[in-house]
Amino acid sequence: MAVSTRAKPVSRLTYNVTGASRNAARKTILRGLVAYNGERVGAARWHTVAVVLNDAKGRVLGGLTGWTGWGWMYIELFWLPDSLRRQGHGRKLMALAEQEARKRGCIGIYLNTASFQAPDFYPKLGFKPYAVIDDFPPGHKTYFLVKRLD
């Protein structure tokens, strides 16, 4: 009896494009990436952070959110209403975020901002730009900034 040396045919693979980001595909990709990264640099302990400005009734008026992991804080969102800008609230929120980053043992903070948002604000707090994307969004720039704490 002859034994075939031909490999078994591989099942057909398909490609799909979708706009959904919170589906099973995202979960599979995230789980795989977390495992891959963990094998190379150790498991990350990601912790969310929020520094908020509240009114007298405790309502959130604005602030920042992000997370810490791998020794860094990332500020994902930062917003204050126009009526509360240029009064020191942004500086205070950032100082509290930096204090929390240090408390968590972070060696730095990173974030991004657009040219129509607050690109001049962060350098006053010690942040340095490390990358710029032109025309993101079209006609504007997005700046990526970092501040080392160590």
C-alpha positions in Angstrom: 0.0 0.0 0.0 1.5 3.3 -1.1 1.5 6.3 1.4 0.8 9.7 -0.1 3.4 12.3 0.6 1.2 15.2 -0.5 0.1 17.6 2.2 -3.5 17.9 3.1 -5.2 20.8 1.4 -5.4 23.9 3.7 -8.9 25.1 4.3 -9.8 28.3 2.5 -9.1 31.5 4.4 -11.2 34.6 4.0 -10.7 38.3 4.8 -13.5 40.5 6.1 -13.6 44.3 6.7 -16.0 45.5 9.4 -16.7 48.7 11.3 -17.5 46.9 14.5 -14.7 47.2 17.1 -16.3 45.6 20.2 -17.1 42.3 18.7 -15.6 38.8 18.9 -12.9 39.7 16.4 -11.6 42.5 18.7 -11.6 40.2 21.7 -9.7 37.5 19.9 -7.1 40.0 18.6 -6.7 41.7 22.0 -6.4 38.3 23.8 -3.7 37.2 21.3 -1.8 40.5 21.5 -1.9 40.6 25.3 -0.5 37.0 25.4 2.2 37.8 22.8 3.3 40.9 24.7 3.2 39.2 28.0 5.6 36.5 26.8 8.1 39.1 25.8 7.9 41.8 28.4 5.8 40.3 31.2 2.2 40.8 32.0 1.0 44.4 32.1 -1.1 45.6 35.0 -3.3 48.1 33.3 -5.2 50.4 35.7 -7.6 53.2 34.6 -7.2 56.7 35.9 -9.6 59.7 36.0 -8.9 63.2 37.4 -12.1 65.2 37.4 -13.3 68.7 38.2 -16.6 68.6 40.1 -19.1 71.4 41.0 -20.5 71.9 44.5 -23.1 69.2 43.9 -20.5 66.6 42.7 -21.3 66.8 39.0 -18.4 66.2 36.7 -17.6 69.4 34.8 -14.5 68.1 33.0 -11.2 66.4 33.5 -9.0 63.7 32.1 -9.1 59.9 31.8 -6.5 57.3 30.8 -4.6 54.4 32.2 -1.3 53.3 33.5 0.7 50.2 32.6 4.3 49.1 31.9 5.5 52.1 34.0 3.7 54.8 32.0 0.6 56.9 32.2 -1.4 57.5 29.0 -3.8 60.4 29.0 -6.4 59.4 26.5 -9.0 62.2 27.0 -8.8 65.7 28.5 -11.5 68.3 28.3 -12.7 71.3 30.1 -15.7 73.5 29.0 -14.7 76.9 27.5 -16.0 78.7 30.6 -13.4 76.9 32.9 -10.3 77.3 30.6 -7.4 79.7 31.3 -8.2 79.7 35.1 -5.6 77.2 36.3 -8.0 74.2 36.3 -6.1 72.4 33.5 -2.8 72.8 35.3 -4.2 71.5 38.5 -5.8 68.5 36.8 -2.4 67.7 35.1 -0.5 68.2 38.4 -2.9 65.7 40.1 -2.4 63.2 37.2 1.3 63.5 37.4 1.1 63.0 41.2 -0.9 59.9 40.6 1.5 58.7 38.0 4.4 59.0 40.4 2.3 57.3 43.1 1.8 54.4 40.7 5.6 54.2 40.0 5.3 55.6 36.4 8.4 56.9 34.7 6.5 59.1 32.3 3.3 60.4 30.9 2.3 60.5 27.2 -0.6 61.9 25.3 -1.6 63.5 22.0 -3.4 66.7 21.0 -4.4 68.4 17.8 -3.3 71.8 16.5 -6.8 73.2 17.2 -6.9 71.8 20.8 -4.0 72.6 23.2 -0.6 72.1 21.6 0.9 75.1 23.5 -0.5 74.0 26.9 1.5 70.8 27.4 5.1 72.1 26.8 4.4 74.7 29.6 4.1 71.6 31.9 7.3 70.0 30.7 6.0 67.8 27.9 8.1 67.5 24.8 6.8 66.6 21.3 8.2 63.4 19.8 6.1 63.1 16.7 3.7 65.1 14.5 1.2 63.9 11.9 0.4 66.5 9.3 -3.2 66.7 7.9 -4.7 64.7 10.8 -7.4 65.8 10.7 -7.1 67.4 7.2 -5.8 70.9 7.5 -4.5 70.4 11.0 -1.8 68.5 12.9 -1.8 65.9 15.7 1.1 66.2 18.1 2.4 63.4 20.3 4.0 64.5 23.6 5.9 62.9 26.4 7.1 63.9 29.9 9.6 61.8 31.7 9.2 61.6 35.5 12.4 59.7 36.3 
